[in-house]
Amino acid sequence: MIYNMTEYQIIIHRKNLAFIKELQPSYQNKIRDILKTLGSNPFAYPYTKIRGEEHIFRIRVGEYRILYEVHTHLRQVIILKIDTRSKVYK
């Protein structure tokens, strides 16, 4: 699924959307806010670059992590995975 936000396109798979829907409402709202922020500027929210990867970053949301890839030349942010810390890196 593709969301065209203000500056960057947010590309997120249906599995990630389904995972978000299963979360508590407070986490759902927080993650949606973060996705909106990523759409306007993928480097505005506190993120950590994944070691050994050139374009992959993570954002911590409580016990959950959002892994995403940024393609600045295409103006795209691809949400790779949203899951718990123990499962997101597998």
C-alpha angles and dihedrals in degrees: 000000000000125000116191105209125178102287109358131038112240112215114193130168122235090244090062091048090051090050091052091051090056093056127094112275093250091058091043091055093045093051092047090052090050091050090052090051091050089053092059097037123354091202099049097085118068104271139166124222114233110242114246093017123099103205105018123105138170136215123201117224105178107288092349132082131207114208114197140169124217124210104185094180091056093037090234136138113196115199102216100181143346115197145114119303093255094053106033096077096049 
